[in-house]
Amino acid sequence: MPQGMLWKTRTHTFDLTARALLMGVVNVTPDSFSDGGQFAEVERAVAQAQQLVEDGAEIIDVGGESTRPGAEPVSEAEELRRVLPVIERLAKNGRVVVSIDTMKPAVARAAMEAGAAIVNDVTGLRDPAMREIVHASGAGAVAMHMQGSPRDMQLAPRYDDVVGEIRDFFRQTFSACLACGIDPMRLAFDPGIGFGKTVEHNLALLRNLDALKIEGRPLVVGVSRKSFLARIAGIALADDRTWPTVALTSYGRARGANVLRVHDVRPNFQALRMTEAILNEEAVA
């Protein structure tokens, strides 16, 4: 891992030099693939976020629009209605660093005004308006790779070289962000496991995580409860995919992942810290 890897956000600077961190998922949606509808009410979403922090999450990623395969888009107004009350409540707690999971620049802007610190953009900061919001707000940002859109991304994903093409995408995004004045220390990159990828593509990316890192920036990996785990391990229900996720948290950390985005924080936190104890004695708290 590069020396002195820092990730700056609006409210906090994370030192990822020796320790990775967990991003806990709170979907305030009725239709997300895993927990859709469970946390659509503000009180339940806030309580879940607080529990994830108690379990070891250092970032809470709040999403108001499902990005599952085949998902239909929601209006800007509806997404704002879902996410802003939750972000406002969480941002009042100094312990919680809030990320907004959105592809809409207007939602990202409003989330920053409500207290969010990170923009997690599944469209990879392609929109100049999203890059400008990151720049103007001083937010941390996650640029994720996705082929297509949630509605069609899994219909027929194709690559000549999935690892090389995503690494090139990261480099192009990095250059575009620097060109508009974004501090490179605020950027992190996510290969988008399951977003416009087949099972074989996902496995190739996981085998080559270390080759995806660019410019010494953090690598974010989200595999939690995803359907390719079911196909490999023969698990039908999303809630039963915790242990394959835990295995990939440990594996991902060993291959250079710096941020792991998960639904079930406690077992992943334990696996992460155990793995780091083996990899690096400095990571043992």
N, C-alpha and C positions, 0 to 999 in steps of 0.2 A: 504494500500500500504506500502511496506517496507520502513523504514526510509533511507534517503540518497541514493535513487536509481539513479545511474549514468550510462550512456551508453557512452563509449569512442569510438571515431572514429579516423581516421588519422588526421583530421583537427579540430575537435570540440568535446567537451564533453557536452553531454546533461544531464541536471538535470531533471529527471522525477519523483522526489519525490512527487510533488504536482500538476504537470501539464503534461498532455499528449501532443503529437505533431502529426502533419499531415505530411505524406509522399505523395507528389504529383506525379502522374503517367504521364510519357511521353513515349509513345511507338513509336519508330522510325521503325515501321514495316508496311508492306502492308496488313497484315492479322490478326492483333489482333482482339479479339471478339468485342471490343467496339469502339476503335478509329483507327483501322487499316487504314493506308494510309493518315490520316489527318496530321501527323507530320513527314512524311518520309523525307521531305526536311530539311536541317540543319537550315535554317533561321526560318522556321515555328516552328521547335522543340524548338529552343532557345527562341523564342518569347513566346511560350506556357509556357515553364518552368519559365520564368521571370514573367509571369502573375500569375502563381500558387504561386510563392513566394510573390508577392504583395497581393494575396488573403489570405495568412497565412500559406503556407507550409514552413516547416523548412528543409525538405529533398526533393530532386527531384530524383525520381527513373527512370533511363533511361534503357529501354529494347529494344534489337534488334532482339529478337526471340520470336514469339508468343508461349504462353503456354496454349492457349485455348484448350478445349477438341478436340481431333482429329488432332491437329496441326502437320505438318511435320517439322522435324528438318531442320535448315539451316546450311550452312558451317561456319566454324570458320572465314574464310576470309570475308564472307559476313556479318557476325555479327559485326566483327571489323569495316568494312567499314561503317556500319550504325551508330554505337555508338560513335566511337572515336572522330569525329569532333564535335559532340554535347557536349561530356564530356569536351573536351579541352576548348571550348568556355565558358561553364558554370563554370568551375573550376577557370577561370580567375577572376570571380566575387566573392569576398570574402563573399558575403551574401549567396551564394548557397552551401549547403552541398550536394554532388552528390553521389548517390547510383547506382551501376551497377547491373541490374537484369539479371543474367546469370547463366547457369549451367556448363559453360566451364571454366576450370582453366586458359587457355591461354588468354581468353577474360578478365577474372577478373584481371590477372596480367597486361595486357596492359591498362586496365581502371585505375588501381592504378597509373601507370606511367603517365597517362594523367591527373590525378588530382582527381579521384574519392576517396571517403573516406569510403565507405561502400560496402560490397559484400552482395547482396540479392540473396541467392541460393535456388531455388525451390526444389532442390534435397537434401537439408538439411545438407550440408557439409559432405556428406557420402564419397566423394572422398578425399583420403589423400592428393592429390595434391592441392585441394582447401583449405583444412585446413592449409597446409604449406604456401600458398599465404597469407592467413589471418594473420598467425603468423609472416611471414617475413615482411609484409608491415605495420603491426600495424593497419590494417583496422578494423572498426566495422563490424559485420556480423549478418545477419538474417538467421537462419536455419529454413527452412520451411518443414513441413511434406507433403509428397505426396505419395499416394499409386499408384504404376505403373509409367507410363510416360505420358506426355500430349497426345500422340497418342492413348493410350488405357485406361487411368485412369478412364474414366466414363463408361466403358463397363459393369462391374459388381463388383463395390466396395463392400467389405465385411469386417466386424469387429465383434468380439465377444463382445468387450467393447471399443467403439471408443475413449472415453475420456481416459480410462486407458492406452490403447495402444499408444496413441499419447503422453501422459505424460511420459510413459516409453521410447519412442523414444527420447524425449527431454533429459531425464536423461542420456541415452546412448551417445547421441551426446555431451552433456556437458562433460562427462568423457573423450570421445575421443579427444575433443578439449583441455582439460587441459593436457592430456597425451602428446600432441605435443607442449606444451608450450604457447598456446594461453591464454592471460589474460582474465579471466572470465568476467571482466568488459566490454569487447568488444562484448559480445554475447547477442543476443536477439533471441526469438523463435516465430514462426508463425505456428498455427495449420493447415494452408492450407485449409481454407474454399473453397469448390468446387473442390479441387484437389484430385480426387479419393474418393469422398464422395457423398452419396445420399442426398436428401433434409433432410431426417430424421437425418442423421449423422451431417449435418451442424447445424441443430437446436439443437441437443444434445450438440455439442461443444459450441454453443453460450450460452446455458443455464448454462454451466459449465466452463466458461472462467476462473473464479477464481481458479478452481481446476487444471488448466493447467499450472499455474505458478510454476517454479522451481528455486531454489537457489537464489531467489530474483532478477531474471533477467527480463528484459522488455518483455512484450507480445505484439506482432505485430498482428494486425487483418486486413485482406483485404477482404471486402465483396462488394466493389464498383461495381455496375452495373451487378453483377453476375446473371446467369440464374435462380438460385433458387429463387431469388427475384421475377422474372417474374412469376414463377409457383405459388408462394404464393399470390402475389398481382394482378396477371392477367395482367401483363404489357408485351407487345410484344417487343417493341423497347428498346435497351440498353440505348439510350439517355434519355428515360423516367423513368429510375430507380433511379433518383437522390434522391427522397424523402424517399423511403425505405432505401437507403443507409444512409441518414441523421439520420433516426430513429435508425439505428443500430450503428452509431457512438456514439450517446448519450447513448444508452443502453450498448454498449461495454465499454465505459468509466466508466459507473457506476459499471460494473462488473469486472473492473480491467485492461482493455486494456491500454497500454501505448503509442502505436504508431498505428495510423489508416492510412491505405494506400487507397487513394481515387483519383478519377479523377476530381471531382467537389469540389474544395477546399473551396470556399467562404461559401456556406451554411453549409458545414461540420464544418468549423472553428467556425461559429456562434453557431452551436449546441453544439460543444465541449466546448466552453468557457461558454456558458449558463449552461450546465450541471455541469461544475466544480465550477461555482459560487454557485450552490446549494449544491454540495458535500463538498466543502472545501473553506472557505473564504480566505485562503492563496493563492488560485489559481487566485483570481481576480486581474487583472493587474491594 
